[in-house]
């Protein structure tokens, strides 16, 4: 009788991890962050809660890993560079507005932002794994535009990136207005007026 191959524990662990991520993301949208529990995540994922505690210390840590699982892939390509900075920024920010207006995306992001306000370590990790990589791709695109003469030489491109992204984030987080294509286009146009070379 032929020997059976030993179960691949790494594949089983990856399936469990993915199930936990899916459970955390779906549940936070259904019940909200306050009602989200490790027990609930474990039950939805079909794993024991001890499995979750073996990998993560808290529900916030689970949710953060779930939400940022594909961040590296998302940012790897950077922003498009067609040679037209305004068009490229509008294209990406319109897509970002679509994402931020999607309830599936909103629930975990808002939950993590709120939890981070009261948890310094979570906030630092959230910034390092999600916000900083996002800002970095804008900085790189603005630096390329600066080298191409589309942005003034004396502009700090890090601050320039924040000038574009901060009003967008503030409007969404504080719900002071809708994230529409018209808003995104106006935001880009007005920001670039201050960034372009004089004359």
LUMVEX-69116 format. One record per atom (N, C-alpha, C, O): x, z, y. Coordinates in Angstrom, 1 decimal. Each point is the difference from the previous one (the first is absolute). Layout:
residues N
c1;c3;c2
X;Z;Y
...
end
This chain:
residues 199
c1;c3;c2
0.9;0.0;-1.2
-0.9;0.0;1.2
0.9;0.0;1.2
0.9;0.8;0.2
-1.2;-1.7;0.8
0.9;-0.2;1.1
-0.2;1.2;1.0
-1.1;0.5;0.1
2.2;-0.1;0.5
-0.1;1.1;1.0
-0.7;-0.5;1.2
0.2;-1.1;0.5
-1.1;2.0;0.0
-0.7;-0.4;1.3
0.9;0.3;1.2
0.8;1.0;0.0
-0.9;-1.8;1.0
0.8;0.2;1.2
-0.4;1.3;0.7
-1.2;0.3;0.0
2.1;0.4;0.5
-0.3;1.2;0.7
-0.8;-0.3;1.3
0.3;-1.0;0.6
-1.2;1.8;-0.2
-0.8;-0.3;1.2
1.0;0.0;1.2
0.9;0.8;0.1
-1.2;-1.7;0.8
0.9;-0.1;1.2
-0.6;0.9;1.1
-1.0;-0.2;0.6
1.7;1.4;-0.5
-0.4;1.0;0.9
0.0;-0.4;1.5
-0.8;0.4;0.8
1.8;-1.3;-0.5
0.1;-0.4;1.4
-1.2;-0.9;0.4
-0.5;0.1;1.1
0.0;-0.9;-2.1
-1.2;-0.8;0.3
-1.2;0.8;0.1
-0.9;-0.2;0.9
0.8;1.2;-1.8
-1.1;1.0;0.1
-0.1;0.7;1.3
-1.0;0.2;0.6
2.2;0.3;-0.2
0.1;0.7;1.3
-0.4;-0.9;1.2
-0.6;0.5;0.9
1.1;-1.7;-1.0
-0.4;-0.9;1.1
-1.5;-0.3;0.1
-0.6;0.0;1.1
0.0;-0.1;-2.3
-1.5;-0.2;0.0
-0.7;1.2;0.5
-0.9;-0.1;0.8
1.4;1.3;-1.1
-0.6;1.2;0.5
0.2;0.2;1.5
-0.9;0.3;0.7
2.1;-0.7;-0.3
0.3;0.1;1.5
-0.9;-0.9;0.8
-0.6;0.4;1.0
0.4;-1.6;-1.5
-0.8;-1.0;0.7
-1.5;0.5;-0.1
-0.7;-0.2;1.0
0.3;0.7;-2.1
-1.4;0.6;-0.1
-0.2;1.1;1.0
-1.1;0.1;0.6
2.1;0.7;-0.4
-0.1;1.2;0.9
-0.1;-0.6;1.4
-0.8;0.5;0.9
1.7;-1.5;-0.5
-0.1;-0.6;1.3
-1.4;-0.5;0.3
-0.5;0.2;1.0
0.0;-1.0;-2.0
-1.3;-0.6;0.2
-1.1;1.0;0.2
-0.9;-0.1;0.8
1.0;1.2;-1.6
-1.0;1.0;0.1
0.1;0.7;1.4
-1.1;0.3;0.6
2.3;0.0;-0.2
0.1;0.7;1.3
-0.5;-0.8;1.2
-0.7;0.5;0.9
1.0;-1.8;-0.9
-0.4;-0.9;1.0
-1.5;-0.2;0.1
-0.6;0.0;1.0
0.0;-0.1;-2.2
-1.4;-0.2;-0.1
-0.8;1.3;0.4
-1.0;-0.1;0.7
1.5;1.2;-1.2
-0.7;1.3;0.2
0.0;0.4;1.5
-0.9;0.5;0.5
2.1;-0.7;0.1
0.0;0.4;1.4
-1.0;-0.8;0.9
-0.5;0.5;1.0
0.3;-1.7;-1.4
-1.0;-0.8;0.7
-1.4;0.5;-0.3
-0.9;-0.2;0.8
0.6;0.7;-2.0
-1.3;0.4;-0.4
-0.3;1.4;0.5
-1.2;0.3;0.5
2.1;0.7;-0.6
-0.3;1.4;0.3
0.7;0.5;1.2
-0.3;1.1;0.5
1.3;-1.8;0.1
0.8;0.5;1.1
1.1;0.8;-0.4
0.1;0.5;-1.2
0.9;-0.3;2.1
1.2;0.8;-0.4
-0.3;1.4;-0.3
0.6;0.6;-0.9
-1.5;0.0;1.7
-0.2;1.5;-0.2
-0.6;0.3;-1.4
0.3;1.0;-0.6
-1.1;-1.9;0.0
-0.6;0.2;-1.3
0.8;-0.6;-1.1
-0.3;0.1;-1.2
1.4;-0.8;1.5
0.9;-0.6;-1.0
0.8;1.1;-0.7
0.5;0.9;0.7
-0.5;-0.9;-2.0
0.7;1.0;-0.8
0.9;-0.6;-1.1
-0.3;-1.1;-0.4
1.3;1.9;0.0
0.8;-0.5;-1.1
-0.9;-0.1;-1.2
0.2;-1.0;-0.8
-1.1;1.9;0.6
-0.9;-0.1;-1.2
-0.8;-1.2;0.0
-0.2;-0.7;-1.0
-0.3;0.3;2.2
-0.8;-1.2;0.1
0.8;-1.2;-0.3
-0.5;-1.0;-0.6
1.7;0.9;1.2
0.9;-1.1;-0.3
0.3;-0.1;-1.5
-0.1;-1.1;-0.5
0.4;2.2;-0.1
0.3;0.0;-1.4
-1.1;-0.5;-0.8
0.2;-0.8;-1.0
-1.4;1.3;1.3
-1.2;-0.4;-0.8
-0.3;-1.5;0.2
-0.2;-0.7;-1.0
0.3;0.2;2.2
-0.2;-1.5;0.2
1.1;-0.8;-0.7
-0.3;-1.1;-0.5
1.5;1.6;0.5
1.1;-0.8;-0.5
0.1;0.1;-1.6
0.6;-0.8;-0.6
-1.3;1.8;0.1
0.0;0.2;-1.5
1.3;0.6;-0.4
0.5;-0.3;-1.1
0.1;1.2;1.9
1.2;0.7;-0.4
-0.3;1.5;0.2
-0.9;0.4;0.7
1.8;0.4;-1.2
-0.1;1.5;0.2
0.6;0.3;1.4
0.9;-0.6;0.4
-1.4;1.6;0.2
0.5;0.4;1.3
1.4;0.4;0.0
0.8;-0.1;0.9
-0.3;0.6;-2.1
1.4;0.4;-0.1
0.9;-1.2;0.1
1.1;0.1;0.4
-1.6;-1.3;-0.8
0.8;-1.2;0.2
0.2;-0.3;1.4
1.1;-0.4;0.4
-2.1;0.6;0.4
0.1;-0.2;1.5
1.0;1.0;0.6
0.9;-0.4;0.8
-1.1;1.7;-1.2
0.9;1.0;0.6
1.5;-0.2;-0.5
0.9;0.6;0.7
-0.7;-1.2;-1.8
1.3;-0.3;-0.4
0.7;-1.0;0.9
1.3;0.1;0.1
-2.0;-0.9;0.5
0.5;-1.1;0.9
-0.1;0.3;1.5
0.8;-0.4;0.8
-1.9;1.1;-0.4
-0.2;0.3;1.4
-0.4;1.4;0.2
-0.7;0.6;-0.8
1.1;0.0;2.0
-0.4;1.4;0.3
-1.3;0.2;0.6
-0.5;1.1;0.0
-0.2;-2.2;0.5
-1.2;0.2;0.7
-0.8;-1.3;0.0
0.5;-1.1;-0.3
-1.8;1.2;0.7
-0.8;-1.2;0.1
0.5;-0.9;1.2
-0.1;-1.2;-0.1
0.7;1.8;1.1
0.5;-0.8;1.1
1.2;-0.9;-0.5
0.1;-1.1;0.4
0.7;1.7;-1.2
1.2;-0.7;-0.6
-0.5;-1.2;-0.9
0.6;-1.1;0.0
-1.6;1.4;-0.8
-0.6;-1.1;-0.8
-0.5;-1.1;0.8
0.3;-1.2;-0.2
-1.1;1.6;1.2
-0.6;-1.1;0.9
1.0;-0.8;0.8
-0.1;-1.2;0.1
1.1;1.9;0.3
1.1;-0.7;0.8
0.7;-1.0;-0.9
0.3;-1.1;0.4
0.1;1.5;-1.6
0.6;-0.9;-1.0
-0.9;-1.2;-0.3
0.4;-1.1;-0.1
-1.7;1.4;-0.1
-0.9;-1.0;-0.4
-0.1;-1.0;1.2
-0.1;-1.2;-0.2
0.0;1.7;1.4
-0.2;-0.9;1.1
1.2;-0.8;0.4
-0.1;-1.1;0.5
1.3;1.6;-0.8
1.2;-0.7;0.4
0.7;-0.6;-1.2
1.2;-0.4;0.1
-1.9;0.3;-1.2
0.6;-0.5;-1.2
0.6;-1.4;0.1
1.1;-0.3;-0.6
-1.7;-0.6;1.4
0.4;-1.4;0.1
0.6;-0.2;1.4
0.2;-1.2;0.4
0.2;2.2;0.4
0.4;-0.2;1.3
1.3;-0.9;0.1
0.1;-0.8;0.8
0.9;1.1;-1.7
1.2;-0.8;0.0
-0.2;-1.4;-0.1
0.6;-0.9;0.7
-1.6;0.5;-1.6
-0.3;-1.4;-0.2
-0.7;-0.6;1.2
0.3;-1.1;0.4
-1.1;1.9;0.2
-0.8;-0.5;1.2
0.9;-0.3;1.1
-0.2;-1.0;0.8
1.3;1.8;-0.6
0.8;-0.2;1.2
1.3;-0.8;-0.3
0.7;-0.4;0.9
-0.5;0.0;-2.2
1.3;-0.6;-0.3
0.1;-1.4;0.7
1.2;-0.3;0.4
-2.2;-0.4;-0.2
0.1;-1.3;0.6
0.1;0.0;1.5
0.4;-1.0;0.6
-0.7;2.2;0.0
0.0;0.1;1.5
-1.1;-0.8;0.6
-0.9;-0.4;-0.7
0.9;0.3;2.0
-1.0;-0.8;0.7
0.3;-1.5;0.0
1.2;-0.3;-0.1
-2.2;-0.5;0.3
0.3;-1.5;0.0
0.8;-0.3;1.3
-0.1;0.7;1.0
0.9;-1.7;-1.1
0.8;-0.5;1.2
-0.2;-1.5;0.1
0.8;-0.7;-0.6
-1.8;0.3;1.4
-0.2;-1.4;0.2
0.7;-0.5;1.2
-0.1;-1.2;0.3
0.7;2.1;0.5
0.6;-0.4;1.2
-1.0;0.3;1.2
0.4;-0.1;1.2
-1.6;0.5;-1.5
-1.0;0.4;1.0
-0.3;1.5;-0.2
-0.9;0.3;-0.8
1.5;0.5;1.6
-0.2;1.5;-0.2
-1.4;0.4;0.2
-0.5;0.7;-0.8
-0.2;-1.2;1.8
-1.4;0.4;0.2
-0.9;-0.4;-1.2
-0.8;0.8;-0.4
1.0;-2.0;0.0
-0.8;-0.4;-1.2
0.3;0.8;-1.2
-1.0;0.4;-0.8
2.2;-0.1;0.6
0.4;0.8;-1.2
-0.6;1.4;0.0
-0.5;0.5;-0.9
0.6;0.2;2.1
-0.5;1.3;0.2
-1.5;0.0;-0.2
-0.6;0.9;-0.6
-0.1;-1.8;1.2
-1.4;-0.1;-0.1
-0.5;-0.2;-1.4
-0.9;0.6;-0.5
1.6;-1.5;-0.2
-0.3;-0.3;-1.4
0.1;1.3;-0.9
-0.9;0.3;-0.7
2.0;0.4;0.9
0.2;1.3;-0.8
-1.0;1.1;0.4
-0.5;0.6;-0.9
0.3;-0.5;2.2
-0.9;1.1;0.4
-1.4;-0.3;-0.3
-0.8;1.0;-0.2
0.4;-2.2;0.2
-1.4;-0.4;-0.4
-0.2;0.4;-1.5
-1.0;0.6;-0.4
2.0;-0.9;-0.4
-0.1;0.4;-1.4
0.0;1.5;-0.2
-0.7;0.6;-0.8
1.5;0.1;1.7
0.0;1.4;-0.1
-1.3;0.6;0.5
-0.5;1.0;-0.6
-0.1;-1.6;1.6
-1.4;0.5;0.4
-1.0;-0.2;-1.2
-0.8;0.9;-0.2
0.9;-2.0;-0.5
-0.9;-0.2;-1.1
0.2;1.2;-1.0
-0.9;0.5;-0.6
2.2;-0.2;0.3
0.3;1.1;-0.9
-0.5;1.3;0.4
-0.6;0.8;-0.7
0.9;-0.5;2.0
-0.5;1.3;0.6
-1.5;0.1;0.1
-0.5;1.2;0.0
-0.2;-2.3;0.0
-1.4;0.1;0.1
-0.7;0.0;-1.4
-1.2;0.2;-0.1
2.1;-0.2;-1.0
-0.5;0.0;-1.3
-0.1;1.5;-0.5
0.9;0.7;0.1
-2.1;-0.3;-0.5
-0.3;1.4;-0.4
1.0;0.4;-1.1
0.3;1.2;-0.1
0.0;-2.1;-0.8
0.9;0.4;-1.1
1.4;0.5;0.5
0.6;0.9;-0.5
-0.2;-1.6;1.6
1.3;0.4;0.6
-0.2;1.2;0.9
0.9;0.9;0.1
-1.9;-0.9;0.6
-0.2;1.1;1.1
0.0;1.4;-0.6
0.6;0.9;0.5
-1.3;-0.7;-1.6
-0.2;1.4;-0.6
1.3;0.7;-0.3
0.3;1.1;0.5
0.6;-1.7;-1.3
1.3;0.7;-0.2
0.9;0.1;1.2
0.7;1.0;0.2
-0.7;-2.0;0.6
0.9;0.0;1.2
-0.5;1.1;1.0
0.8;0.8;0.4
-2.1;-0.7;-0.2
-0.5;1.1;0.9
0.3;1.3;-0.6
0.3;1.0;0.7
-0.5;-0.9;-2.0
0.2;1.3;-0.7
1.4;0.5;0.1
0.3;1.1;0.3
0.7;-2.1;-0.5
1.4;0.4;0.1
0.4;0.3;1.5
0.8;0.9;0.2
-1.4;-1.6;0.7
0.3;0.3;1.4
-0.5;1.4;0.4
0.7;0.7;0.7
-1.9;-0.4;-1.1
-0.6;1.3;0.3
0.8;1.1;-0.7
0.3;1.1;0.6
0.1;-1.3;-1.9
0.7;1.0;-0.8
1.4;0.2;0.6
0.5;1.1;0.1
0.1;-2.2;0.4
1.3;0.1;0.6
0.1;0.8;1.3
1.0;0.5;0.3
-2.1;-0.5;0.4
-0.1;0.8;1.2
0.2;1.5;-0.2
0.5;0.7;0.9
-0.8;-0.2;-2.1
0.2;1.4;-0.4
1.0;0.2;-1.0
0.2;1.2;-0.4
0.6;-2.2;0.0
1.0;0.1;-1.0
1.2;-0.7;0.4
0.1;-1.3;-0.1
0.9;1.9;0.7
1.2;-0.6;0.6
0.8;-0.8;-1.1
0.4;-1.2;0.3
-0.3;1.7;-1.4
0.8;-0.8;-1.1
-0.8;-1.2;-0.4
0.6;-1.1;-0.1
-1.9;1.2;-0.1
-0.8;-1.2;-0.3
0.1;-1.0;1.1
0.1;-1.2;-0.2
-0.2;1.6;1.5
0.1;-0.9;1.1
1.3;-0.7;0.0
0.1;-1.2;0.3
1.0;1.9;-0.5
1.4;-0.6;0.0
0.1;-1.1;-1.1
0.5;-1.1;0.2
-1.1;1.4;-1.4
0.1;-0.9;-1.1
-0.9;-1.2;0.3
0.4;-1.2;-0.3
-1.6;1.4;0.9
-0.9;-1.1;0.4
0.7;-0.9;0.9
-0.1;-1.2;-0.1
0.7;1.7;1.1
0.7;-0.8;1.0
1.2;-0.8;-0.6
0.1;-1.2;0.2
0.6;1.9;-1.0
1.2;-0.7;-0.6
-0.4;-1.1;-1.0
0.7;-1.0;-0.1
-1.8;1.2;-0.6
-0.3;-1.0;-1.1
-1.0;-1.0;0.5
-0.1;-1.1;-0.6
-0.7;1.4;1.6
-1.0;-1.0;0.5
0.2;-0.5;1.4
0.1;-1.2;0.2
0.0;2.1;0.7
0.1;-0.4;1.4
1.3;-0.6;0.4
0.0;-1.1;0.7
1.1;1.7;-1.1
1.3;-0.5;0.4
0.2;-1.4;-0.5
0.5;-0.9;0.7
-0.7;0.6;-2.0
0.2;-1.4;-0.5
-0.9;-1.0;0.7
0.4;-1.1;0.3
-1.6;1.6;0.1
-0.9;-0.9;0.8
0.6;-0.3;1.3
-0.1;-1.2;0.5
0.6;2.2;0.2
0.5;-0.2;1.4
1.3;-0.9;-0.2
0.3;-0.8;0.9
0.5;1.0;-1.9
1.3;-0.7;-0.2
-0.2;-1.5;0.0
0.8;-0.7;0.5
-1.9;0.2;-1.2
-0.1;-1.4;-0.1
-0.4;-0.6;1.4
0.3;-1.1;0.3
-1.0;1.9;0.5
-0.3;-0.5;1.4
1.3;0.0;0.8
0.2;-0.9;0.8
0.6;1.9;-1.0
1.3;0.1;0.8
0.8;-1.2;-0.4
0.6;-0.6;0.9
-0.5;0.3;-2.2
0.8;-1.2;-0.4
-0.5;-1.3;0.6
0.8;-0.8;0.4
-2.1;0.7;-0.4
-0.6;-1.3;0.6
0.2;0.0;1.5
0.4;-1.1;0.5
-0.5;2.2;0.2
0.2;0.0;1.4
1.5;-0.2;0.3
0.3;-0.7;1.0
0.6;1.2;-1.8
1.4;-0.3;0.2
0.3;-1.5;-0.2
0.8;-0.5;0.8
-1.4;-0.1;-1.8
0.2;-1.4;-0.1
-0.5;-0.8;1.2
0.6;-1.0;0.4
-1.7;1.5;0.1
-0.6;-0.7;1.2
0.9;0.2;1.2
0.2;-0.9;0.8
0.4;2.1;-0.7
1.0;0.3;1.1
1.2;-0.9;-0.1
0.4;-0.6;1.0
0.1;0.4;-2.2
1.1;-0.9;-0.2
-0.3;-1.5;0.3
0.8;-0.8;0.4
-2.1;0.5;-0.6
-0.5;-1.4;0.3
-0.4;-0.2;1.5
-0.4;-1.1;0.4
0.5;2.2;0.4
-0.3;-0.1;1.4
-1.5;0.2;0.3
-0.4;-0.1;1.2
-0.4;0.5;-2.2
-1.4;0.3;0.3
-0.3;1.4;0.5
-1.0;0.3;0.6
2.0;0.6;-0.8
-0.1;1.4;0.5
1.2;0.3;0.9
1.1;-0.4;-0.4
-1.3;1.0;1.5
1.1;0.3;0.9
1.2;0.8;-0.7
-0.3;0.8;-0.8
1.5;-1.1;1.3
1.2;0.6;-0.7
0.0;1.6;0.2
0.5;0.7;-0.8
-1.1;-0.2;1.9
0.1;1.4;0.3
-1.1;0.8;-0.6
-0.2;1.2;0.3
-0.6;-1.8;-1.1
-1.2;0.7;-0.7
0.5;0.7;-1.2
0.8;-0.5;-0.8
-1.2;1.8;0.7
0.2;0.8;-1.2
-1.1;-0.5;-1.0
-1.2;0.3;0.1
1.7;-1.0;-1.2
-1.0;-0.6;-0.9
-0.8;1.1;-0.8
-1.1;-0.3;-0.5
1.7;1.5;0.3
-0.7;1.0;-0.7
-1.2;0.5;0.8
-1.1;0.1;-0.5
1.3;0.1;1.8
-1.1;0.4;0.9
-1.0;-1.1;0.2
-1.2;0.2;0.1
1.7;-1.5;-0.1
-0.9;-1.1;0.1
-0.9;0.0;-1.2
-1.2;-0.3;0.1
1.7;0.5;-1.3
-0.8;0.0;-1.2
-1.1;1.1;0.1
-1.2;-0.2;-0.4
1.6;1.4;0.9
-1.0;1.1;0.2
-1.0;-0.4;1.0
-1.2;0.5;-0.1
1.6;-1.2;1.1
-1.0;-0.5;1.1
-1.1;-0.8;-0.6
-1.1;0.0;0.4
1.5;-0.8;-1.4
-1.0;-0.8;-0.7
-0.9;0.8;-1.0
-1.2;-0.2;0.0
1.9;1.0;-0.8
-0.7;0.7;-1.1
-0.8;1.3;0.4
-1.0;0.3;-0.6
1.5;0.4;1.6
-0.6;1.3;0.3
-1.4;-0.1;0.5
-0.9;0.7;-0.4
0.6;-1.7;1.4
-1.4;-0.1;0.4
-0.9;-0.4;-1.2
-1.2;0.5;0.0
1.7;-1.3;-0.8
-0.8;-0.5;-1.2
-0.3;1.3;-0.9
-1.2;0.2;-0.3
2.2;0.6;0.0
-0.2;1.1;-0.8
-0.9;1.1;0.6
-0.9;0.6;-0.6
1.1;-0.4;1.9
-0.8;1.0;0.8
-1.5;-0.4;0.0
-0.8;0.9;-0.2
0.5;-2.2;0.4
-1.3;-0.4;0.0
-0.7;0.2;-1.3
-1.2;0.5;-0.1
1.9;-0.7;-1.0
-0.5;0.1;-1.3
-0.2;1.5;-0.4
-1.0;0.4;-0.5
2.1;0.4;0.7
-0.1;1.4;-0.4
-1.0;0.8;0.8
-0.8;0.8;-0.6
0.7;-1.1;1.9
-0.9;0.8;0.8
-1.4;-0.7;0.2
-0.9;0.6;0.6
0.7;-1.8;-1.2
-1.2;-0.7;0.0
-0.5;-0.2;1.5
-1.2;0.2;0.3
2.1;-0.6;0.5
-0.4;-0.2;1.4
-0.5;-1.5;0.2
-0.5;-0.3;1.1
0.6;-0.5;-2.0
-0.5;-1.4;0.1
0.2;-0.7;-1.3
0.7;0.5;-1.0
-1.2;-1.7;0.9
0.1;-0.8;-1.3
1.3;-0.7;0.0
0.6;-0.4;1.1
0.0;0.2;-2.3
1.1;-0.9;-0.1
-0.4;-1.4;-0.3
-0.3;-0.4;-1.1
0.1;-0.4;2.2
-0.4;-1.3;-0.1
1.1;-1.0;0.2
1.1;0.4;0.5
-1.3;-1.7;-0.8
1.1;-1.0;0.2
0.2;-0.1;1.5
1.1;-0.1;0.5
-2.2;0.2;0.3
0.2;-0.1;1.5
0.9;1.1;0.5
0.8;-0.2;0.9
-1.1;1.4;-1.4
0.8;1.2;0.4
1.5;-0.2;-0.4
0.9;0.2;0.9
-0.6;-0.7;-2.1
1.3;-0.2;-0.5
0.7;-1.0;0.9
1.2;0.2;0.4
-1.9;-1.3;-0.1
0.6;-1.1;0.7
0.4;0.5;1.5
1.0;-0.4;0.5
-1.9;1.1;0.1
0.2;0.5;1.3
1.1;1.0;0.0
0.9;0.0;0.9
-0.8;0.9;-1.9
1.1;0.9;-0.1
1.3;-0.7;-0.1
1.0;0.4;0.7
-0.9;-1.4;-1.5
1.3;-0.7;-0.1
0.4;-0.7;1.3
1.1;0.0;0.5
-2.1;-0.7;0.1
0.3;-0.7;1.2
0.4;0.9;1.2
1.0;-0.3;0.7
-1.6;1.4;-0.6
0.4;1.0;1.1
1.3;0.6;-0.3
0.8;0.2;0.9
-0.5;0.2;-2.2
1.3;0.5;-0.3
1.1;-1.0;0.3
1.1;0.4;0.5
-1.3;-1.6;-0.9
1.1;-1.0;0.2
0.2;-0.3;1.4
1.1;-0.5;0.4
-2.1;0.6;0.5
0.3;-0.2;1.4
1.1;0.9;0.5
0.8;-0.4;0.9
-0.8;1.6;-1.4
1.1;0.9;0.4
1.3;-0.1;-0.7
1.0;0.5;0.4
-1.0;-1.3;-1.5
1.2;-0.1;-0.8
0.7;-1.3;0.2
1.2;-0.1;-0.3
-1.8;-0.9;0.9
0.6;-1.3;0.1
1.1;0.0;1.1
-0.1;0.8;1.0
1.0;-1.7;-1.1
1.0;-0.1;1.1
-0.6;-0.3;1.3
-0.9;-0.8;0.1
1.4;1.3;1.0
-0.5;-0.3;1.3
0.4;-1.4;0.5
1.1;-0.4;-0.3
-2.0;-0.2;1.0
0.3;-1.4;0.5
-0.1;-1.0;-1.1
0.3;-1.2;0.2
end
